[in-house]
Amino acid sequence: MRYYIADLHFYHEAINSRMDCRGFADAAQMNAYMIEKWNGKVRKKDDVVIIGDLSWGNVQETNALLEQLNGRLYLIRGNHDRFLSKRDANIERFKWVKPYEELSDNGRKVVLCHYPIMCYNGQYRLDKNGNPKTYMLYGHVHDTQDQRLLEQFQEITRQTIVTDAQGNERNIPCNMINCFCMYSDYQPLSLDEWIAFYKKRT
């Protein structure tokens, strides 16, 4: 099974009182809860793609964290993943670390970047039943005003009609998913689970 999650911010004390206002007593309590939620779902042979901002901790703290998380880990580099630049960082814990990637997930393309890409590769592609063939998974914006603006952009895009190569009029697809960890109660989710989550929100 492959899962996705973004913006965990392990060891980030201020995230509880500012921006996310997560409500934990301190970072230690937050870390323990997130590890419990992660390991309650992810098994050792599962793949987990972290879409940036895994840890605010120093390299020693982050190395210790990595040993506690189940699964085979893949990291899309985020702007706060500063531990990666340290010489002693346990990079070997990740199958790869990249700023951008495109993967296949059960016959669908998944475009992965920490930062939302509003016009992403494969956006217009649909299968023969009109279902999306490509999803753009991102993080970075948490649950902020920026996310509200992205939601407005997606709605405007989906309501815009274009003429395709065959001369048919159709709405522009736009399938961007913010894999923000608070949306999933800090559990990594599969692509189908993220799709279902967003259907319930709209």
Order of alpha helices (4+ residues) and beta strands (2+ residues): beta-alpha-beta-alpha-beta-beta-beta-beta-beta-alpha-beta-beta-beta-alpha
